[in-house]
Amino acid sequence: MDRNASGEEYEGSTRRRFLQGGTVVAAVGLAGCIEEMGTEFPKNTEWPVSEYVPDLPVEERSAILVERITELADADISDPGGLASTLEEYEMTVESVERDRDVLTLEYVNTDRDDEGNIHDVALLAGGYAALIDAGYDAVALGATILDDAPASYGSATVETVRAAEYNTGELTAAEYGELVVSTIESQRYEPEVGVSPEE
């Protein structure tokens, strides 16, 4: 009985030594592989991300906002009718502009939504409204309804008077003002039409 116990103890001890020896050999082998892999690659002195970043097919959003807001913010707009006529000079089709309590409401048709989206026109609205507020017009906000060429409503945007005033006094840059305005855009997504008949 003592012989069996010592034999089992000896066998367990041998197995442990074998496993420990195998672990050491594996670790040394891996260290060599890792060291070898490291020497295969050159030192990374810079990260060439420009090769992997595609060229933008359109202008950056901030550039559009700055350009369009500053263009209309300097316009001579003293009343809602002047805002509508100025927007139409930029090929925006204004359907209506009227006052609803403390809010100036405006409906316009976006015929270029597939090519330009809503930002181009909403930036013009923001700039024109800033000019209107700078001229002394009193309202809480401008509420814009965006129509498609049906015309049916598919979106909206809001320009708060406090934001337009902050832009006029220099508290907000054109880019900051624009970002605050375009963040209010809500629009409906249209499912793409697939021109394939069921038989094909």
C-alpha positions in Angstrom: 0.0 0.0 0.0 2.9 2.3 0.8 4.5 1.4 -2.5 1.4 2.3 -4.5 1.1 5.7 -2.7 4.8 6.5 -3.4 4.4 5.3 -7.0 1.5 7.6 -7.6 3.3 10.5 -5.9 6.3 9.8 -8.2 4.1 9.6 -11.3 2.4 12.9 -10.4 5.7 14.6 -9.8 7.0 13.5 -13.2 3.9 14.8 -15.0 4.2 18.2 -13.3 7.8 18.5 -14.3 7.0 17.6 -17.9 4.2 20.2 -18.0 6.4 22.8 -16.4 9.2 22.1 -18.9 6.7 22.2 -21.8 5.4 25.6 -20.6 8.9 27.1 -20.5 9.8 25.8 -24.0 6.5 27.2 -25.4 7.1 30.6 -23.8 10.7 30.8 -25.2 9.4 29.7 -28.6 6.7 32.4 -28.6 9.1 35.1 -27.4 11.2 34.3 -30.4 8.2 34.5 -32.8 7.1 37.8 -31.4 10.6 39.2 -31.5 10.9 38.0 -35.1 7.5 39.5 -36.1 8.5 42.9 -34.6 11.6 43.1 -36.8 9.5 42.4 -40.0 7.6 45.6 -39.7 9.2 49.1 -40.0 8.8 51.5 -37.2 5.6 53.5 -37.5 6.7 57.1 -37.6 3.4 58.3 -39.0 -0.1 57.0 -39.6 -0.9 57.3 -43.4 -4.7 57.8 -42.9 -5.0 60.0 -45.9 -4.7 57.0 -48.1 -7.7 55.4 -46.5 -10.0 58.5 -46.1 -12.1 59.0 -49.3 -12.4 62.5 -50.8 -15.7 64.1 -49.7 -18.1 64.5 -52.7 -19.7 67.6 -51.1 -18.5 70.6 -49.1 -18.1 70.1 -45.4 -21.2 71.0 -43.4 -19.6 73.8 -41.4 -18.3 75.5 -44.6 -21.8 75.5 -46.0 -23.3 76.9 -42.8 -20.7 79.7 -42.5 -21.0 80.7 -46.2 -24.8 80.8 -46.3 -25.5 82.3 -42.9 -23.0 85.2 -43.3 -24.3 85.9 -46.8 -27.9 86.5 -45.7 -27.1 87.9 -42.2 -25.7 91.0 -43.9 -28.8 91.4 -46.2 -31.3 94.3 -45.7 -34.3 92.4 -44.4 -36.7 94.5 -42.3 -40.0 92.5 -42.4 -41.2 88.9 -43.1 -42.1 89.8 -46.7 -38.5 91.0 -47.2 -37.3 87.7 -45.8 -39.4 85.7 -48.3 -38.3 87.8 -51.3 -34.7 87.5 -50.3 -34.9 83.8 -50.0 -36.6 83.6 -53.4 -33.5 85.4 -54.9 -31.6 82.2 -53.8 -34.1 80.0 -55.8 -36.0 79.0 -52.7 -39.8 78.7 -53.4 -41.5 80.3 -50.4 -45.2 79.1 -50.3 -46.2 81.2 -47.3 -44.9 83.4 -44.5 -47.1 84.6 -41.7 -47.2 85.2 -38.0 -48.8 82.6 -35.6 -48.9 84.3 -32.2 -45.3 84.9 -31.2 -43.8 82.6 -33.9 -43.0 83.6 -37.5 -43.9 80.6 -39.7 -42.6 79.9 -43.2 -43.3 77.2 -45.7 -40.9 76.6 -48.5 -40.4 73.9 -51.2 -37.1 72.1 -51.3 -36.7 70.9 -54.8 -33.0 70.0 -54.4 -33.4 67.7 -51.4 -31.9 64.7 -53.3 -28.8 66.7 -54.3 -28.3 69.0 -51.4 -30.4 67.8 -48.5 -31.9 70.4 -46.2 -28.8 72.1 -44.7 -28.2 74.5 -47.6 -31.7 76.0 -47.3 -31.9 76.0 -43.6 -28.6 77.8 -43.4 -30.1 80.5 -45.6 -33.1 80.7 -43.3 -30.9 81.1 -40.3 -28.9 83.9 -41.9 -32.0 85.7 -43.2 -33.7 85.4 -39.8 -30.7 86.8 -38.0 -30.9 89.8 -40.4 -34.6 90.2 -39.6 -34.0 90.1 -35.8 -31.1 92.6 -36.2 -33.5 95.0 -37.9 -35.7 94.9 -34.8 -38.3 92.3 -35.7 -39.9 90.8 -32.5 -40.7 87.1 -32.4 -39.9 84.1 -30.3 -38.7 81.9 -33.2 -39.0 81.1 -36.8 -40.7 77.8 -37.5 -40.0 76.5 -41.0 -42.0 73.8 -42.7 -40.1 72.0 -45.5 -42.2 70.9 -48.4 -41.4 68.5 -51.3 -42.3 69.3 -54.9 -45.8 67.6 -54.5 -46.0 69.9 -52.4 -46.4 68.0 -49.2 -44.8 68.5 -45.8 -41.9 66.2 -45.1 -39.8 68.2 -42.7 -39.3 71.1 -40.3 -36.7 73.3 -38.7 -36.7 75.9 -36.0 -34.6 79.1 -35.5 -34.8 80.4 -32.0 -34.6 84.2 -31.7 -32.2 84.0 -28.8 -29.7 82.1 -31.0 -30.1 84.6 -33.8 -29.5 87.4 -31.3 -26.4 85.7 -29.9 -25.0 85.3 -33.4 -25.7 89.0 -34.1 -23.9 90.1 -30.9 -20.9 87.8 -31.6 -21.6 85.4 -28.8 -21.9 82.6 -31.4 -19.9 82.1 -34.5 -21.7 81.4 -37.8 -20.7 77.7 -37.5 -21.9 77.4 -33.9 -25.2 79.2 -34.8 -25.7 77.0 -37.8 -25.0 73.8 -35.8 -27.7 74.8 -33.3 -30.2 75.5 -36.1 -29.6 72.4 -38.2 -29.8 70.2 -35.1 -33.5 71.1 -35.0 -34.1 69.7 -38.5 -36.6 66.8 -38.6 -37.5 65.1 -41.8 -39.2 62.0 -43.1 -37.2 59.4 -44.9 -38.4 58.2 -48.3 -38.1 54.5 -49.2 -36.0 54.2 -52.4 -37.9 53.2 -55.5 -36.7 50.0 -57.1 -37.4 49.9 -60.9 -37.6 46.1 -61.2 -40.8 44.3 -62.0 -41.7 41.2 -60.0 -41.3 39.0 -63.1 -37.6 39.9 -63.5 
